């Protein structure tokens, strides 16, 4: 049972109507990779505050990954590695400078992070996916600038089941790249553009791999996202 009153503080109410929920679940279960996209997802003021926090106030650090090593590596090790071994280059949220820690935008981000762990938020994604999910604090934010990328990989680890990505860069254009590509079992794929204030949810056990296409021609724009995972039930 959805707690619509609580959810309306965050999610736009049209997405909480039974007809919309049925449509999202139908789209999710019929998709070859079991996925659905919800546009204009968050309340406009919430989306704006989260976007401004990530764009102006949050502190990101560059992070580098290799296929051959499970943990992040130094930039030097990444550059020394063969190109085929390079898994990702992106920015990861590492903190908030002191002058912004009590800003309305930063507080909204902290509240949203806590909301992600609440049962009513999980219940929304259980409803649109048709799956039972476990509790989660597996949550993070990333910024991708020109030249950044995330190559094919699977999130089938740490008992993860449902992946979520919320896009928070206003005015992002297809020419900038950065689409999420979700691979199907038959090796076809679906591309999801990082449209502002949209969320994509997909089953990490059905989609063999996914990737983020390289960022290009975006100028000083960054692909800002909040992502998270819900695990299998305990």
C-alpha positions as CSV (number, residue, x, y, z in Angstrom):
1,X,0.0,0.0,0.0
2,X,1.5,3.3,-1.1
3,X,1.7,6.2,1.4
4,X,0.7,8.8,-1.2
5,X,0.6,11.7,1.3
6,X,4.3,11.1,2.3
7,X,5.4,10.5,-1.3
8,X,3.8,13.7,-2.7
9,X,6.4,15.7,-0.8
10,X,8.9,14.3,-3.3
11,X,7.2,12.7,-6.2
12,X,4.8,14.5,-8.5
13,X,1.2,13.2,-7.7
14,X,0.3,12.2,-11.2
15,X,2.8,9.4,-10.9
16,X,1.0,8.0,-7.8
17,X,-2.3,7.4,-9.5
18,X,-3.3,3.8,-10.0
19,X,-3.5,4.2,-13.8
20,X,0.0,5.6,-14.0
21,X,1.4,3.0,-11.7
22,X,-0.2,0.2,-13.8
23,X,1.3,1.8,-16.9
24,X,4.8,1.9,-15.5
25,X,4.6,-1.7,-14.2
26,X,3.3,-2.8,-17.7
27,X,6.2,-1.0,-19.3
28,X,8.7,-2.4,-16.9
29,X,7.6,-6.1,-17.1
30,X,7.2,-6.0,-20.9
31,X,10.6,-4.5,-21.6
32,X,13.2,-7.0,-22.7
33,X,15.6,-5.6,-20.1
34,X,12.8,-5.0,-17.5
35,X,13.0,-1.3,-17.2
36,X,10.9,1.8,-17.1
37,X,11.4,5.6,-17.3
38,X,9.4,8.2,-15.4
39,X,9.7,11.7,-16.7
40,X,9.0,14.9,-14.6
41,X,9.5,12.6,-11.6
42,X,10.3,14.8,-8.6
43,X,8.4,17.8,-7.4
44,X,9.9,20.8,-9.4
45,X,11.2,22.6,-6.3
46,X,12.9,19.3,-5.1
47,X,14.5,18.7,-8.5
48,X,15.7,22.3,-8.7
49,X,17.3,22.2,-5.2
50,X,19.0,18.8,-5.8
51,X,20.2,20.1,-9.2
52,X,21.7,23.3,-7.7
53,X,23.3,21.4,-4.9
54,X,25.1,19.0,-7.3
55,X,26.0,21.8,-9.8
56,X,27.2,24.5,-7.4
57,X,27.6,23.3,-3.8
58,X,28.7,19.7,-3.8
59,X,32.3,18.6,-3.9
60,X,33.2,15.9,-6.5
61,X,36.5,14.1,-6.8
62,X,37.7,12.4,-10.0
63,X,37.5,8.7,-9.8
64,X,39.1,6.1,-12.1
65,X,38.3,2.4,-12.5
66,X,39.8,-0.6,-14.3
67,X,38.1,-3.9,-15.2
68,X,41.1,-5.8,-13.7
69,X,40.8,-4.2,-10.2
70,X,37.6,-4.1,-8.1
71,X,38.4,-0.9,-6.3
72,X,39.0,2.6,-7.7
73,X,42.6,3.3,-8.8
74,X,44.9,6.3,-9.0
75,X,44.9,8.4,-12.2
76,X,48.5,7.4,-12.7
77,X,47.6,3.7,-12.6
78,X,44.6,4.3,-14.9
79,X,46.7,6.1,-17.5
80,X,49.3,3.4,-17.4
81,X,46.7,0.7,-18.0
82,X,45.7,-0.6,-21.5
83,X,42.8,1.3,-22.9
84,X,40.7,-1.9,-23.0
85,X,41.1,-2.3,-19.3
86,X,39.8,1.2,-18.5
87,X,36.3,0.8,-17.0
88,X,35.3,4.4,-16.1
89,X,36.4,8.0,-15.5
90,X,33.9,10.2,-13.7
91,X,33.4,12.4,-10.6
92,X,32.1,11.1,-7.4
93,X,30.4,13.1,-4.6
94,X,32.8,13.3,-1.7
95,X,31.4,16.0,0.5
96,X,30.0,19.5,1.0
97,X,32.2,22.5,1.7
98,X,31.5,24.1,5.1
99,X,29.8,27.2,3.7
100,X,27.1,25.1,2.0
101,X,26.4,22.5,4.6
102,X,23.2,24.2,5.9
103,X,22.0,25.6,2.6
104,X,18.4,24.7,1.6
105,X,19.8,22.7,-1.3
106,X,22.2,20.6,0.8
107,X,19.5,20.0,3.4
108,X,17.2,18.8,0.7
109,X,19.8,16.4,-0.6
110,X,20.4,15.0,2.9
111,X,16.6,14.6,3.4
112,X,16.3,12.9,0.0
113,X,19.0,10.5,0.9
114,X,17.2,9.6,4.1
115,X,13.9,9.3,2.2
116,X,15.5,6.8,-0.2
117,X,15.8,4.5,2.8
118,X,12.2,4.9,3.9
119,X,9.7,2.1,3.3
120,X,7.2,4.3,1.3
121,X,9.9,5.2,-1.3
122,X,10.9,1.6,-1.7
123,X,7.2,0.7,-2.0
124,X,6.8,3.0,-5.0
125,X,9.6,1.1,-6.9
126,X,8.2,-2.2,-5.8
127,X,4.8,-1.1,-7.3
128,X,6.2,-0.1,-10.7
129,X,8.6,-3.1,-10.9
130,X,6.3,-5.7,-9.5
131,X,9.2,-7.0,-7.4
132,X,9.8,-7.4,-3.7
133,X,12.8,-5.4,-2.6
134,X,15.0,-5.2,0.4
135,X,15.9,-2.1,2.4
136,X,18.8,0.0,1.1
137,X,21.2,2.8,1.8
138,X,23.2,2.0,-1.4
139,X,23.0,5.6,-2.7
140,X,25.4,8.0,-4.4
141,X,25.8,10.9,-6.8
142,X,28.1,11.5,-9.8
143,X,29.1,14.2,-12.2
144,X,30.4,13.4,-15.6
145,X,32.2,16.0,-17.8
146,X,33.6,16.0,-21.3
147,X,35.6,12.9,-21.9
148,X,34.1,10.9,-19.0
149,X,32.6,7.5,-19.6
150,X,31.4,4.2,-18.0
151,X,32.0,1.1,-20.1
152,X,29.9,-2.1,-20.2
153,X,29.5,-3.8,-16.8
154,X,27.0,-5.5,-14.6
155,X,25.6,-4.3,-11.2
156,X,24.9,-7.9,-10.3
157,X,26.9,-7.7,-7.0
158,X,26.3,-6.9,-3.3
159,X,22.9,-8.6,-3.7
160,X,21.6,-5.7,-5.9
161,X,18.3,-6.2,-7.7
162,X,16.9,-2.9,-8.9
163,X,19.0,0.0,-10.1
164,X,17.8,3.6,-10.2
165,X,19.3,6.8,-11.9
166,X,17.8,10.2,-11.5
167,X,19.0,12.9,-14.0
168,X,19.5,16.4,-12.7
169,X,21.2,18.6,-15.4
170,X,18.7,21.1,-16.9
171,X,19.1,21.7,-20.7
172,X,21.0,18.5,-21.5
173,X,21.1,17.8,-25.2
174,X,21.5,14.5,-27.0
175,X,24.6,15.9,-28.8
176,X,26.3,16.0,-25.4
177,X,26.3,12.2,-25.2
178,X,26.0,10.6,-21.8
179,X,23.0,8.3,-22.6
180,X,22.6,5.2,-20.5
181,X,22.7,2.1,-22.7
182,X,21.1,-1.0,-21.3
183,X,22.0,-4.2,-23.1
184,X,19.3,-6.9,-23.6
185,X,20.0,-10.6,-23.5
186,X,19.8,-10.8,-27.3
187,X,22.5,-8.1,-27.5
188,X,20.2,-5.4,-28.7
189,X,19.9,-2.4,-26.4
190,X,17.9,0.5,-25.2
191,X,19.4,4.0,-24.9
192,X,18.0,6.4,-22.2
193,X,18.9,10.1,-22.6
194,X,19.7,11.9,-19.4
195,X,16.6,14.1,-19.5
196,X,16.3,16.5,-16.6
197,X,14.1,15.3,-13.7
198,X,13.6,11.8,-15.1
199,X,14.3,8.5,-13.4
200,X,15.1,5.2,-15.0
201,X,14.7,1.9,-13.1
202,X,16.0,-1.4,-14.4
203,X,16.4,-5.0,-13.2
204,X,20.2,-5.7,-12.9
205,X,19.6,-9.4,-13.1
206,X,17.8,-9.2,-16.5
207,X,20.0,-6.7,-18.2
208,X,23.4,-8.4,-18.7
209,X,25.3,-5.2,-19.0
210,X,24.9,-1.4,-19.2
211,X,27.1,1.6,-19.9
212,X,27.2,5.3,-20.1
213,X,28.2,6.7,-23.5
214,X,31.1,9.2,-23.5
215,X,30.4,12.8,-22.7
216,X,31.3,15.1,-25.6
217,X,30.7,18.6,-26.7
218,X,29.0,19.6,-23.4
219,X,31.1,22.6,-22.7
220,X,31.1,23.3,-19.0
221,X,27.9,21.3,-18.5
222,X,28.1,18.1,-16.4
223,X,25.9,15.1,-16.4
224,X,24.6,15.2,-12.8
225,X,22.9,12.1,-11.4
226,X,21.7,10.6,-8.2
227,X,21.7,6.8,-8.3
228,X,20.9,3.9,-6.0
229,X,20.1,0.2,-5.8
230,X,17.6,-1.8,-3.9
231,X,18.7,-5.3,-3.1
232,X,16.9,-8.6,-3.1
233,X,14.7,-9.1,0.0
234,X,16.6,-10.4,3.0
